[in-house]
Amino acid sequence: MFQDRLQSLLTPALQGAFAQLFGKELDARSIGFQATRPEFEGDVTINVFPFLKLSGKGPEQTAQSIGEHLKTNVSVVERFNVVKGFLNIVIADSYWLAFLKEAGERDILAFAPTGKKVMVEYASPNTNKPLHLGHLRNIFLGYSVSRILQAAGNEVVKVQVINDRGIHICKSMLAWQRFGNGETPASAGVKGDKLVGKYYVEFDKAYKAEIEALVASGSAKEDAEKSAPILLEAQEMLRKWEANDPEVRALWATMNGWCYAGFDATYARAGVDFDRNYYESQTYVLGKADVLEGLKKGVFYEKDGAVWVDNTAEGLDEKVLLRRDGTSVYMTQDIGTAIKRFEEYPGLSKLIYTVGNEQDYHFKVLFIILKKLGFAWADELFHLSYGMVDLPSGKMKSREGTVVDADDLIDEVVSEARRMGEELSKLDDFSEAEKAALYEMIGLAALKYFLLKVDPKKRMLFDPAASIDLQGHTGPFIQYTYARIKSLLRKADGMGTWAHDHMTTSGLLPEERTVIKLLHHFPAVLDESATKLDPSALANHTYELVKAYNSFYQAIPVMKEEDATKRNFRLALSAAVAKAVQKGMWCLGIEVPERM
């Protein structure tokens, strides 16, 4: 792969150096390459301390001997320096120029097919409320991982589980029956998911009022919470749903339909999609037969009429899988759904669940159970765990109607993009439709990039205003740099002043070398993001590349260069950066504008 190019040149050279200098065989796995620290001269640094037993010499003498051998025998090694036990190697300009030439001729981020099929699950909303900020981190993370895996050569299947059954939707249904007066999304002029969410909040208000009334009449609060009439009625509605009551099922289908349409509208605006939807109303019956089969084989055990699994040997605890009355729990249906997916998608090599870190324990148990059931693919299950997202205003509470609505948040960042664009007044030649499309693109880039640049495991604070800053560590800053390069290339094309020439007759300037080195490292970062299922490395590297390009652009006015060879080289370098940025942002699910 392209990211191993420099390492593949230096590794055998180092092994040859050890054989000639010290008469010893050097294990390639013991060689560690790293970027040279900024305060020292060099491109690649090798720590020689692990080699001292083989060399039989001190660290500086070992590094000096290796450096001299490489400089004499390896054409890409121009010079070197030694700092204690660290060998800093300067790579010749010819190597970087050859790489840039190849980058101009083909997509450096085009990976060979792996032959592997990977399923990524994300979103997984409940049909009692609209999508919120927490969903957006989940959706953008899962979608970006799916694109990164695709870019890394995998076949990817994108799925979601829609949680469309249970007491939560019955609460919304009952509140709509009581207070809705036949209201529909069309009559109310609102998205269907928002209308259903409104009645989930109405249920909670009525439920709390009944609890207060019961407590006031002498009931204990705990008893009141269990015996409030509206809750008992919702529970009865759920029993009717499970018994296939036609009236309840018809209302359930109608209100879920409203939610599905609302979700789809948000997904379309956010630029994400799925290859397959799974519905809990269909999957909740799965897993029971698998658990009973596991009981028969002795994998599980029976206690008090229920079926249990004992995971104490794995450092966890015992967990019920089938209740005494024969009904299943969430774990049961997750077991069945996982098995169904591997049956439906033959050759599936990995299944990734994008779910918040509050479910870490659940997935540990799930994966252990599936392994105990004898499924070899259980080792290829992965929980892509992520931290919660907060706003400066605090934590979200959906039952109280204070959730940070996804649509409203997108509106806010798009509005901020519009305000910024109008202040800068650089879009006079844009039509209103073009402006609207651009603001939408910038706003979504701000939102997606801000959520993706942070390590998924970390809890984070989302600041809508900071996310849109054209001079900050943001998606719009990257978009602006891309648009700047495209403008530069259009100008050069219009003047007919350049050929796509990747060579230069003089040595590389420091700014040029920095940009090329970041381009060179791009495939390795993409590979790392695919391996670790973490878009933040790719997001941050893309930012570092455009930041370095901006420093280059400010220090070296490209179009003012009178030497045509140098000008062509710098234009070719600019084109290569634009190409890499476009692919990197595509992997993050972010569009880049041709003009901005």
VENFEN-V574771 format. One line per field, one symbol per residue. ss: DSSP state (H for helix, E for strand, - for the rest). psi: psi as a letter, one per 20 degrees, with the letter a starting at -180 (. if undefined). A space follows every 50 residues. Layout:
ss=???
psi=???
//
This chain:
ss=-HHHHHHHHHHHHHHHHHHHHH-----HHH--EEE--------EEEE-HH HHHHH---HHHHHHHHHHHHHHH---EEEEEEE--EEEEEE-HHHHHHHH HHHHH-----------EEEEE----E-----EHHHHHHHHHHHHHHHHHH H---EEEEEEEEE---HHHHHHHHHHHHH-----HHHH---HHHHHHHHH HHHHHHHHHHHHHHHH----HHHHHHH-HHHHHHHHHHHHHH---HHHHH HHHHHHHHHHHHHHHHHHHH-----EEEEHHHH----HHHHHHHHH---- EEE--EEEEE-HHH---EEEEE-----E-HHHHHHHHHHHHHHH---EEE EEEEEEHHHHHHHHHHHHHHHH---HHHHHEEEEEE--EEE--E------ ----EHHHHHHHHHHHHHHHHHHH-------HHHHHHHHHHHHHHHHHHH HH-------EEE-HHHH-------HHHHHHHHHHHHHHHHHHHHH----- ---------HHHHHHHHHHHHHHHHHHHHHHH--HHHHHHHHHHHHHHHH HHHHH--HHH---HHHHHHHHHHHHHHHHHHHHHHHH---------
psi=qhijgghhghghhghhghgghikqppphiippqqqpqhiqprhpppoihi ihhghjrrgghgggggghgghhiohiogrrqpodkpoppppqhhghhhgh ghhhhroijoqqpijqppppprelrqkjqrqagghgggghgggghhhghg hjjqpppprqponjrahghhgggghghgihkjprhghikrqhhhgghghg hhghghghghggggghjiqqgghhhhjphhghhhhhhghhghjkphgghg gghghhhggghgghgggghikqrqhppqphihiiiqhghhghhhghijhr rppkirpqqokhhjjbaqpphprhjiqrrhhghhghggggghhhnpjpiq pponqqiijggghggghgghhhijohihijpponqqrrpqrhiaqqohhj jjqnpgghgggghghhhgggghhhljkhjqrhghgghghgggghgggggh hiipphiqqrppohghhipijamrghgggggghgghgghgggghikjqqm pjqqirqpqghggggghhghighhgggghhgiloihggghhgghghghgh gghhhnogiiphohggggghhhgghhgggggggghghikpqpqhq.
//
